C-alpha cells in the first residue's frame, strides 16, 4: 500500500468540464490537510469504497423547481448534477459522514432538507457588491454560538463572492451560522453533527488566508475521526 493510499478518502462533486478550476483548487486544499480526493460528476458518478467525507462543490445554480419556484433568472442549470448531488447528500446525511458544501453545495444541502433560496438576489443587495470575484470583497458576520466561529476563531471573516442565489428559508435541522452585511445567509450548519457545514463563499480559492484554511483543516479532522463511510453506488467505478 502506498503512502497516498493511507490517507482518508473523500469525494468532491462538480460539473463535467474540461477546465475544472474548482476541483483543482479543492483538491489542493484537501491534499494539504492529509486527505485523498476523488472527483465525481454526472458522467462519472461512481466512487470507490471507503469514502469518509463529501465536498459538494460550486457551479451552476440549482434548478428552482426543487424548491417550488419556476423561471430561470438568466441562469444555467444542470439537472443531472442536481439529482446526483442530492442522492449523495442524502446518503451522507443518513450515514452521518462529514460534509462541506461550497456555494451551490450549501444551497443544495439546504434544499434537500426542505429549505428554499433567493432565486436572484442581485437587485436586493445594498451593502455588498454584485461583482463576482474570487478575491475577498465582503464581510461575513458569524453567529457567536456557532461551530464555524469556533473553527475560524473570529466573529467575522472577509470572503469572496461568486453567487447570485443564496439560502432564504433554512431547512431542518440546519441553523444560521453566518450572514453578510445585507443579511443574506453566508453559512449554515448542523448543530448536532461533528461537521456538516455549508458556506456561500469559495474557501478553496483562498489558500493564502488562514481563516479559510481552517475550514478545510476542521473538515479533515472530522473525516479522520469518523468511523463512518458512504454506501457503495449502484455500480462499481
Backbone as CSV, one residue per row, in Angstrom:
resi,resn,N_x,N_y,N_z,CA_x,CA_y,CA_z,C_x,C_y,C_z
1,UNK,0.854,-1.196,0.000,0.000,0.000,0.000,0.884,1.239,0.000
2,UNK,0.564,2.190,-0.886,1.360,3.410,-0.964,0.997,4.358,0.161
3,UNK,1.855,5.344,0.347,1.596,6.339,1.392,0.295,7.090,1.125
4,UNK,0.015,7.397,-0.175,-1.216,8.103,-0.522,-2.444,7.278,-0.177
5,UNK,-2.348,5.949,-0.325,-3.495,5.092,-0.038,-3.873,5.107,1.432
6,UNK,-2.955,5.504,2.301,-3.248,5.560,3.729,-4.061,6.786,4.114
7,UNK,-4.147,7.755,3.222,-4.901,8.966,3.526,-6.402,8.682,3.420
8,UNK,-7.205,9.249,4.312,-8.654,9.077,4.198,-9.159,9.586,2.849
9,UNK,-10.181,8.916,2.328,-10.726,9.228,1.010,-11.993,10.069,1.138
10,UNK,-12.062,11.146,0.359,-13.275,11.958,0.275,-13.638,12.115,-1.199
11,UNK,-14.904,12.381,-1.458,-15.308,12.697,-2.820,-15.647,14.180,-2.915
12,UNK,-15.372,14.736,-4.094,-15.695,16.127,-4.406,-16.602,16.107,-5.622
13,UNK,-17.790,16.691,-5.512,-18.702,16.722,-6.647,-18.525,18.007,-7.432
14,UNK,-18.839,17.927,-8.720,-18.708,19.106,-9.553,-19.223,18.869,-10.951
15,UNK,-19.076,19.859,-11.837,-19.546,19.735,-13.218,-18.567,18.937,-14.058
16,UNK,-19.070,18.365,-15.143,-18.202,17.633,-16.063,-17.716,18.607,-17.136
17,UNK,-16.577,19.236,-16.846,-15.996,20.208,-17.768,-14.521,19.914,-17.966
18,UNK,-13.997,20.429,-19.070,-12.573,20.235,-19.344,-11.720,21.028,-18.372
19,UNK,-12.099,22.285,-18.129,-11.388,23.131,-17.179,-12.105,23.056,-15.834
20,UNK,-11.431,22.503,-14.841,-12.057,22.218,-13.550,-11.330,22.964,-12.436
21,UNK,-11.408,24.287,-12.491,-10.655,25.100,-11.551,-11.083,24.838,-10.111
22,UNK,-12.394,24.703,-9.880,-12.880,24.454,-8.527,-12.367,23.128,-7.977
23,UNK,-12.368,22.090,-8.803,-11.863,20.780,-8.398,-10.378,20.840,-8.087
24,UNK,-9.605,21.464,-8.957,-8.160,21.542,-8.728,-7.843,22.310,-7.450
25,UNK,-8.547,23.414,-7.233,-8.310,24.202,-6.025,-8.732,23.445,-4.769
26,UNK,-9.875,22.763,-4.838,-10.352,21.993,-3.686,-9.430,20.819,-3.400
27,UNK,-9.005,20.152,-4.441,-8.103,19.005,-4.277,-6.812,19.423,-3.577
28,UNK,-6.290,20.587,-3.942,-5.077,21.076,-3.290,-5.306,21.318,-1.805
29,UNK,-6.424,21.971,-1.470,-6.709,22.261,-0.057,-6.896,20.969,0.735
30,UNK,-7.510,19.971,0.145,-7.683,18.688,0.826,-6.357,17.959,0.963
31,UNK,-5.542,18.009,-0.070,-4.232,17.343,-0.038,-3.358,17.913,1.077
32,UNK,-3.366,19.220,1.218,-2.507,19.815,2.246,-3.000,19.487,3.657
33,UNK,-4.260,19.032,3.773,-4.798,18.611,5.067,-4.687,17.103,5.279
34,UNK,-4.049,16.403,4.348,-3.832,14.977,4.523,-4.966,14.093,4.046
35,UNK,-5.751,14.575,3.074,-6.852,13.785,2.539,-6.595,13.442,1.072
36,UNK,-7.206,12.358,0.634,-7.161,11.907,-0.748,-8.535,12.163,-1.361
37,UNK,-8.574,12.787,-2.546,-9.845,13.208,-3.136,-10.122,12.492,-4.448
38,UNK,-11.406,12.213,-4.681,-11.888,11.584,-5.911,-12.993,12.457,-6.473
39,UNK,-12.891,12.807,-7.752,-13.847,13.725,-8.373,-15.042,12.958,-8.928
40,UNK,-16.246,13.459,-8.636,-17.489,12.822,-9.065,-18.306,13.832,-9.853
41,UNK,-18.780,13.428,-11.041,-19.602,14.267,-11.901,-20.771,13.435,-12.425
42,UNK,-21.752,14.089,-13.077,-22.857,13.309,-13.648,-22.398,12.255,-14.657
43,UNK,-21.296,12.483,-15.345,-20.786,11.488,-16.300,-19.797,10.525,-15.640
44,UNK,-19.440,10.808,-14.415,-18.522,9.950,-13.664,-19.077,9.828,-12.240
45,UNK,-20.235,9.169,-12.114,-20.967,9.239,-10.845,-20.529,8.234,-9.783
46,UNK,-19.696,7.289,-10.150,-19.369,6.212,-9.213,-18.065,6.511,-8.480
47,UNK,-17.953,5.978,-7.305,-16.799,6.277,-6.464,-16.334,5.010,-5.759
48,UNK,-15.078,4.995,-5.306,-14.524,3.801,-4.660,-15.157,3.533,-3.294
49,UNK,-14.817,2.402,-2.737,-15.232,2.083,-1.368,-14.446,2.932,-0.370
50,UNK,-15.036,3.090,0.802,-14.316,3.728,1.894,-14.358,5.233,1.906
51,UNK,-15.334,5.854,1.241,-15.437,7.318,1.238,-15.876,7.789,2.620
52,UNK,-15.037,8.626,3.247,-15.279,9.053,4.626,-15.707,10.505,4.741
53,UNK,-15.876,11.196,3.628,-16.298,12.584,3.662,-16.728,13.047,2.289
54,UNK,-17.517,14.118,2.246,-18.073,14.635,0.992,-17.895,16.146,0.937
55,UNK,-17.393,16.629,-0.204,-17.403,18.058,-0.509,-18.326,18.252,-1.708
56,UNK,-19.380,19.021,-1.532,-20.282,19.355,-2.634,-19.844,20.703,-3.174
57,UNK,-19.336,20.706,-4.394,-18.676,21.878,-4.926,-19.612,22.908,-5.525
58,UNK,-19.027,24.015,-5.976,-19.773,25.105,-6.572,-20.068,24.859,-8.035
59,UNK,-20.760,25.813,-8.646,-21.100,25.678,-10.057,-22.410,26.345,-10.398
60,UNK,-23.108,25.797,-11.408,-24.362,26.364,-11.878,-25.422,26.381,-10.783
61,UNK,-26.395,27.276,-10.934,-27.486,27.385,-9.968,-28.290,26.085,-9.896
62,UNK,-28.860,25.830,-8.732,-29.764,24.705,-8.553,-31.105,25.069,-9.189
63,UNK,-31.681,24.137,-9.934,-32.954,24.388,-10.603,-34.018,24.766,-9.573
64,UNK,-34.713,25.898,-9.780,-35.675,26.357,-8.766,-36.872,25.450,-8.562
65,UNK,-37.122,24.513,-9.492,-38.271,23.631,-9.265,-38.050,22.746,-8.050
66,UNK,-36.794,22.596,-7.612,-36.509,21.788,-6.420,-37.003,22.467,-5.140
67,UNK,-37.233,23.780,-5.194,-37.765,24.449,-4.006,-39.044,25.218,-4.322
68,UNK,-39.785,24.697,-5.338,-41.145,25.150,-5.569,-41.310,26.410,-6.371
69,UNK,-40.281,26.844,-7.119,-40.387,28.037,-7.946,-40.174,27.683,-9.413
70,UNK,-40.466,28.646,-10.275,-40.240,28.482,-11.704,-39.461,29.684,-12.210
71,UNK,-39.045,29.618,-13.479,-38.282,30.731,-14.041,-36.798,30.475,-13.952
72,UNK,-36.042,31.170,-14.779,-34.617,30.871,-14.841,-33.714,31.982,-14.335
73,UNK,-34.211,33.203,-14.196,-33.399,34.335,-13.706,-32.090,34.464,-14.482
74,UNK,-32.114,34.064,-15.760,-30.919,34.154,-16.578,-29.831,33.181,-16.191
75,UNK,-30.200,32.067,-15.550,-29.209,31.135,-15.009,-29.073,29.892,-15.874
76,UNK,-27.955,29.186,-15.670,-27.748,27.874,-16.276,-28.033,26.801,-15.236
77,UNK,-28.658,25.709,-15.668,-28.983,24.617,-14.758,-28.376,23.319,-15.269
78,UNK,-28.167,22.397,-14.346,-27.589,21.087,-14.670,-28.407,20.040,-13.919
79,UNK,-29.556,19.601,-14.498,-30.457,18.705,-13.768,-29.825,17.376,-13.381
80,UNK,-28.948,16.852,-14.215,-28.292,15.587,-13.875,-27.388,15.752,-12.664
81,UNK,-26.705,16.871,-12.599,-25.857,17.123,-11.428,-26.705,17.346,-10.184
82,UNK,-27.810,18.087,-10.323,-28.712,18.268,-9.179,-29.089,16.922,-8.582
83,UNK,-29.528,15.999,-9.431,-30.009,14.705,-8.953,-28.887,13.898,-8.309
84,UNK,-27.723,13.878,-8.935,-26.594,13.124,-8.390,-26.200,13.654,-7.015
85,UNK,-26.049,14.968,-6.894,-25.595,15.540,-5.627,-26.651,15.398,-4.538
86,UNK,-27.897,15.470,-4.906,-28.948,15.260,-3.910,-28.901,13.831,-3.374
87,UNK,-28.688,12.867,-4.252,-28.571,11.475,-3.810,-27.370,11.297,-2.884
88,UNK,-26.232,11.886,-3.268,-25.025,11.754,-2.454,-25.219,12.425,-1.105
89,UNK,-25.820,13.630,-1.100,-26.005,14.309,0.183,-26.969,13.548,1.085
90,UNK,-28.048,13.020,0.524,-28.979,12.237,1.353,-28.263,11.055,1.989
91,UNK,-27.420,10.376,1.207,-26.671,9.236,1.753,-25.712,9.692,2.840
92,UNK,-25.026,10.815,2.606,-24.083,11.331,3.599,-24.801,11.756,4.869
93,UNK,-25.964,12.387,4.721,-26.740,12.822,5.880,-27.183,11.612,6.700
94,UNK,-27.694,10.594,6.022,-28.177,9.401,6.719,-27.039,8.650,7.412
95,UNK,-25.870,8.622,6.760,-24.721,7.897,7.319,-23.902,8.738,8.288
96,UNK,-24.194,10.046,8.330,-23.514,10.977,9.222,-22.013,11.082,8.946
97,UNK,-21.660,11.070,7.658,-20.269,11.347,7.318,-20.092,12.861,7.213
98,UNK,-18.907,13.402,7.444,-18.681,14.844,7.349,-18.959,15.378,5.948
99,UNK,-19.566,16.556,5.887,-19.919,17.193,4.614,-19.531,18.660,4.668
100,UNK,-18.888,19.125,3.595,-18.634,20.546,3.387,-19.301,20.947,2.085
101,UNK,-20.240,21.870,2.138,-20.894,22.392,0.949,-20.338,23.758,0.602
102,UNK,-19.957,23.945,-0.661,-19.357,25.189,-1.113,-20.296,25.873,-2.101
103,UNK,-20.761,27.072,-1.752,-21.607,27.914,-2.593,-22.848,27.142,-3.041
104,UNK,-22.906,26.695,-4.287,-24.011,25.865,-4.760,-24.225,24.680,-3.827
105,UNK,-23.125,24.113,-3.306,-23.231,22.958,-2.417,-24.009,23.273,-1.152
106,UNK,-23.792,24.451,-0.573,-24.548,24.861,0.611,-26.023,25.020,0.275
107,UNK,-26.297,25.605,-0.886,-27.678,25.794,-1.315,-28.377,24.452,-1.507
108,UNK,-27.691,23.522,-2.149,-28.282,22.210,-2.405,-28.551,21.458,-1.103
109,UNK,-27.625,21.503,-0.165,-27.840,20.874,1.141,-29.109,21.413,1.788
110,UNK,-29.274,22.727,1.710,-30.433,23.358,2.319,-31.732,22.923,1.648
111,UNK,-31.729,22.848,0.326,-32.923,22.444,-0.414,-33.322,21.011,-0.077
112,UNK,-32.344,20.111,-0.008,-32.643,18.707,0.316,-33.355,18.605,1.653
113,UNK,-33.028,19.485,2.583,-33.639,19.437,3.913,-34.869,20.347,4.021
114,UNK,-35.459,20.707,2.879,-36.723,21.426,2.890,-36.622,22.935,2.886
115,UNK,-35.432,23.482,2.728,-35.259,24.925,2.692,-35.490,25.501,1.310
116,UNK,-35.338,26.807,1.183,-35.537,27.492,-0.097,-34.391,28.474,-0.337
117,UNK,-34.400,29.073,-1.539,-33.355,30.009,-1.936,-33.951,31.329,-2.412
118,UNK,-33.155,32.392,-2.320,-33.390,33.587,-3.109,-32.975,33.236,-4.536
119,UNK,-33.890,33.306,-5.470,-33.598,32.882,-6.828,-32.607,33.805,-7.521
120,UNK,-32.693,35.102,-7.239,-31.746,36.073,-7.796,-31.722,37.275,-6.863
121,UNK,-30.624,37.431,-6.138,-30.578,38.490,-5.119,-29.820,39.736,-5.582
122,UNK,-29.458,39.782,-6.852,-28.649,40.916,-7.320,-29.339,42.264,-7.103
123,UNK,-30.643,42.327,-7.354,-31.347,43.598,-7.182,-31.619,43.928,-5.717
124,UNK,-31.380,42.963,-4.821,-31.671,43.152,-3.401,-30.464,43.608,-2.603
125,UNK,-29.297,43.542,-3.210,-28.092,43.919,-2.478,-28.010,45.432,-2.313
126,UNK,-27.578,45.842,-1.127,-27.402,47.260,-0.838,-26.002,47.566,-0.312
127,UNK,-25.478,46.707,0.561,-24.183,46.960,1.198,-23.098,45.992,0.732
128,UNK,-23.472,45.052,-0.108,-22.495,44.084,-0.623,-22.474,44.150,-2.141
129,UNK,-21.328,43.849,-2.771,-21.179,44.055,-4.213,-21.857,42.965,-5.042
130,UNK,-22.269,43.336,-6.242,-22.793,42.371,-7.203,-21.689,41.777,-8.078
131,UNK,-20.503,42.328,-7.981,-19.404,41.853,-8.816,-18.933,40.488,-8.324
132,UNK,-18.882,39.504,-9.232,-18.382,38.177,-8.885,-16.859,38.167,-8.949
133,UNK,-16.231,37.674,-7.893,-14.771,37.641,-7.840,-14.295,36.590,-6.846
134,UNK,-13.130,36.007,-7.129,-12.545,35.042,-6.197,-11.829,35.740,-5.036
135,UNK,-11.692,37.064,-5.112,-10.996,37.797,-4.061,-11.971,38.222,-2.961
136,UNK,-11.449,38.505,-1.783,-12.276,38.830,-0.621,-12.814,40.254,-0.735
137,UNK,-14.116,40.364,-1.021,-14.708,41.669,-1.279,-15.794,42.049,-0.277
138,UNK,-16.161,41.151,0.618,-17.207,41.491,1.580,-16.961,40.745,2.890
139,UNK,-17.747,41.100,3.877,-17.579,40.539,5.210,-18.740,39.614,5.542
140,UNK,-18.420,38.463,6.098,-19.421,37.569,6.674,-19.345,37.696,8.192
141,UNK,-20.492,37.913,8.806,-20.577,38.040,10.265,-21.058,36.699,10.818
142,UNK,-20.262,36.087,11.685,-20.541,34.743,12.180,-21.362,34.787,13.456
143,UNK,-22.268,33.820,13.584,-23.092,33.729,14.777,-22.217,33.358,15.981
144,UNK,-22.379,34.052,17.109,-21.474,33.853,18.252,-21.427,32.422,18.790
145,UNK,-22.563,31.715,18.776,-22.596,30.373,19.353,-22.431,29.273,18.310
146,UNK,-21.997,29.621,17.118,-21.918,28.650,16.027,-20.639,27.820,16.083
147,UNK,-20.680,26.694,15.387,-19.484,25.865,15.237,-18.451,26.558,14.360
148,UNK,-18.928,27.266,13.333,-17.987,27.891,12.409,-17.167,28.981,13.089
149,UNK,-17.736,29.673,14.058,-16.966,30.707,14.741,-15.847,30.070,15.560
150,UNK,-16.081,28.866,16.089,-15.027,28.145,16.801,-13.940,27.685,15.841
151,UNK,-14.332,27.276,14.636,-13.362,26.820,13.641,-12.486,27.968,13.170
152,UNK,-13.121,29.076,12.799,-12.390,30.200,12.214,-11.660,31.013,13.278
153,UNK,-12.240,31.071,14.484,-11.587,31.801,15.556,-11.806,33.294,15.514
154,UNK,-12.908,33.724,14.874,-13.226,35.138,14.772,-14.724,35.272,14.575
155,UNK,-15.286,36.434,14.924,-16.714,36.661,14.736,-17.041,37.252,13.366
156,UNK,-16.029,37.541,12.574,-16.253,37.995,11.206,-15.083,37.553,10.342
157,UNK,-15.338,37.448,9.038,-14.291,36.993,8.128,-14.550,37.613,6.757
158,UNK,-13.500,38.021,6.091,-13.615,38.531,4.735,-13.730,37.355,3.771
159,UNK,-14.715,37.442,2.856,-14.991,36.330,1.953,-15.098,36.822,0.521
160,UNK,-14.986,35.889,-0.426,-15.212,36.207,-1.826,-16.689,36.025,-2.166
161,UNK,-17.056,36.316,-3.399,-18.467,36.289,-3.779,-18.592,35.856,-5.230
162,UNK,-19.195,34.670,-5.437,-19.377,34.111,-6.779,-20.779,33.521,-6.899
163,UNK,-21.774,34.292,-6.516,-23.130,33.733,-6.487,-24.180,34.808,-6.713
164,UNK,-25.305,34.382,-7.289,-26.478,35.230,-7.424,-27.663,34.673,-6.653
165,UNK,-27.538,33.456,-6.135,-28.545,32.852,-5.286,-27.980,32.715,-3.878
166,UNK,-28.873,32.523,-2.921,-28.444,32.303,-1.537,-29.595,31.658,-0.771
167,UNK,-29.256,31.036,0.343,-30.264,30.413,1.197,-31.257,31.469,1.671
168,UNK,-32.529,31.139,1.582,-33.595,32.020,2.088,-34.173,31.425,3.373
169,UNK,-35.056,30.433,3.251,-35.567,29.716,4.425,-34.648,28.531,4.696
170,UNK,-34.210,28.386,5.938,-33.243,27.348,6.300,-33.979,26.054,6.615
171,UNK,-33.534,24.961,5.973,-34.146,23.658,6.178,-33.684,23.000,7.463
172,UNK,-34.527,22.154,8.019,-34.198,21.412,9.237,-33.212,20.292,8.922
173,UNK,-32.252,20.035,9.802,-32.033,20.620,11.125,-30.982,21.725,11.113
174,UNK,-30.721,22.314,9.960,-29.683,23.331,9.868,-30.075,24.598,10.638
175,UNK,-29.052,25.359,10.974,-29.258,26.650,11.623,-28.350,27.677,10.959
176,UNK,-28.710,28.929,11.131,-27.899,30.023,10.617,-26.535,30.029,11.302
177,UNK,-25.478,30.179,10.497,-24.128,30.272,11.055,-23.424,31.569,10.688
178,UNK,-23.839,32.223,9.585,-23.216,33.494,9.194,-24.114,34.231,8.224
179,UNK,-24.028,35.562,8.255,-24.730,36.437,7.316,-23.744,37.458,6.763
180,UNK,-24.097,38.064,5.622,-23.322,39.213,5.158,-24.002,40.504,5.617
181,UNK,-23.478,41.648,5.208,-23.987,42.934,5.691,-25.383,43.271,5.154
182,UNK,-25.808,42.566,4.105,-27.174,42.724,3.617,-28.140,41.752,4.286
183,UNK,-27.632,40.919,5.168,-28.474,39.966,5.870,-28.659,38.645,5.163
184,UNK,-28.016,38.452,4.005,-28.145,37.187,3.288,-27.306,36.098,3.964
185,UNK,-27.846,34.903,4.007,-27.182,33.786,4.673,-25.863,33.481,3.976
186,UNK,-24.791,33.369,4.763,-23.472,33.036,4.243,-22.970,31.680,4.731
187,UNK,-23.608,31.114,5.726,-23.222,29.771,6.179,-24.370,29.158,6.961
188,UNK,-24.525,27.832,6.790,-25.463,27.047,7.585,-24.712,25.856,8.153
189,UNK,-25.205,25.324,9.275,-24.543,24.181,9.896,-25.557,23.308,10.621
190,UNK,-25.198,22.042,10.743,-25.992,21.068,11.502,-25.478,21.112,12.940
191,UNK,-26.291,21.574,13.894,-25.777,21.790,15.255,-25.478,20.513,16.022
192,UNK,-25.977,19.370,15.533,-25.768,18.116,16.259,-24.890,17.149,15.483
193,UNK,-24.084,17.675,14.599,-23.210,16.846,13.771,-21.776,17.328,13.953
194,UNK,-20.824,16.403,13.917,-19.418,16.786,14.090,-18.972,17.783,13.030
195,UNK,-19.385,17.555,11.766,-19.068,18.510,10.712,-20.045,18.325,9.559
196,UNK,-21.024,19.197,9.478,-21.926,19.274,8.326,-22.230,20.748,8.127
197,UNK,-21.452,21.360,7.234,-21.385,22.817,7.126,-21.462,23.226,5.664
198,UNK,-22.256,24.251,5.372,-22.300,24.833,4.040,-21.940,26.298,4.089
199,UNK,-21.026,26.725,3.232,-20.629,28.137,3.170,-20.959,28.691,1.791
200,UNK,-21.401,29.948,1.745,-21.816,30.560,0.488,-20.624,31.023,-0.346
201,UNK,-19.488,31.182,0.277,-18.304,31.632,-0.450,-17.470,30.433,-0.912
202,UNK,-16.311,30.738,-1.513,-15.432,29.706,-2.072,-14.088,29.709,-1.334
203,UNK,-13.980,28.976,-0.226,-12.717,28.961,0.513,-11.582,28.270,-0.241
204,UNK,-11.918,27.431,-1.213,-10.868,26.731,-1.958,-10.002,27.683,-2.772
205,UNK,-10.529,28.891,-3.087,-9.764,29.875,-3.840,-8.970,30.808,-2.938
206,UNK,-8.943,30.528,-1.644,-8.273,31.408,-0.680,-7.236,30.637,0.150
207,UNK,-6.333,29.896,-0.492,-5.359,29.109,0.278,-4.369,29.969,1.055
208,UNK,-4.260,31.236,0.692,-3.333,32.148,1.364,-3.918,32.735,2.644
209,UNK,-5.197,32.464,2.923,-5.880,33.066,4.067,-6.117,32.017,5.153
210,UNK,-5.568,32.248,6.323,-5.632,31.275,7.404,-7.041,30.902,7.820
211,UNK,-7.955,31.866,7.853,-9.330,31.581,8.251,-9.960,30.522,7.361
212,UNK,-9.653,30.564,6.082,-10.283,29.656,5.132,-9.566,28.308,5.087
213,UNK,-8.274,28.313,5.355,-7.577,27.034,5.508,-8.121,26.263,6.706
214,UNK,-8.543,26.984,7.737,-9.056,26.318,8.941,-10.348,25.554,8.663
215,UNK,-11.152,26.034,7.723,-12.357,25.295,7.360,-12.010,23.906,6.834
216,UNK,-11.033,23.853,5.932,-10.620,22.559,5.387,-9.923,21.711,6.446
217,UNK,-9.162,22.343,7.316,-8.496,21.594,8.381,-9.515,20.970,9.328
218,UNK,-10.581,21.711,9.653,-11.623,21.180,10.535,-12.376,20.048,9.856
219,UNK,-12.659,20.199,8.566,-13.295,19.122,7.801,-12.408,17.879,7.802
220,UNK,-11.116,18.069,7.548,-10.186,16.941,7.525,-10.114,16.255,8.877
221,UNK,-10.098,17.025,9.947,-10.060,16.446,11.290,-11.286,15.585,11.546
222,UNK,-12.469,16.072,11.123,-13.701,15.299,11.309,-13.676,14.023,10.481
223,UNK,-13.159,14.102,9.260,-13.046,12.912,8.408,-12.138,11.871,9.048
224,UNK,-11.004,12.321,9.568,-10.037,11.394,10.157,-10.569,10.755,11.438
225,UNK,-11.444,11.465,12.153,-12.016,10.936,13.382,-13.222,10.036,13.130
226,UNK,-13.860,10.216,11.976,-15.087,9.477,11.694,-14.800,8.000,11.428
227,UNK,-15.739,7.167,11.822,-15.644,5.735,11.534,-16.723,5.318,10.544
228,UNK,-17.388,6.300,9.936,-18.477,6.016,9.014,-18.031,6.251,7.572
229,UNK,-18.636,5.531,6.641,-18.349,5.703,5.221,-19.649,5.682,4.434
230,UNK,-19.598,6.241,3.223,-20.756,6.229,2.342,-21.024,4.807,1.834
231,UNK,-22.296,4.468,1.617,-22.590,3.195,0.961,-22.111,3.219,-0.489
232,UNK,-21.903,2.064,-1.044,-21.468,1.976,-2.430,-22.557,2.427,-3.388
233,UNK,-22.181,3.094,-4.488,-23.172,3.394,-5.532,-23.659,2.101,-6.187
234,UNK,-24.612,2.235,-7.081,-25.225,1.057,-7.684,-24.235,0.185,-8.424
235,UNK,-23.250,0.822,-9.115,-22.257,0.048,-9.842,-20.881,0.457,-9.358
236,UNK,-19.946,-0.472,-9.380,-18.556,-0.157,-9.018,-17.976,0.732,-10.075
237,UNK,-17.045,1.641,-9.704,-16.429,2.528,-10.689,-15.526,1.756,-11.627
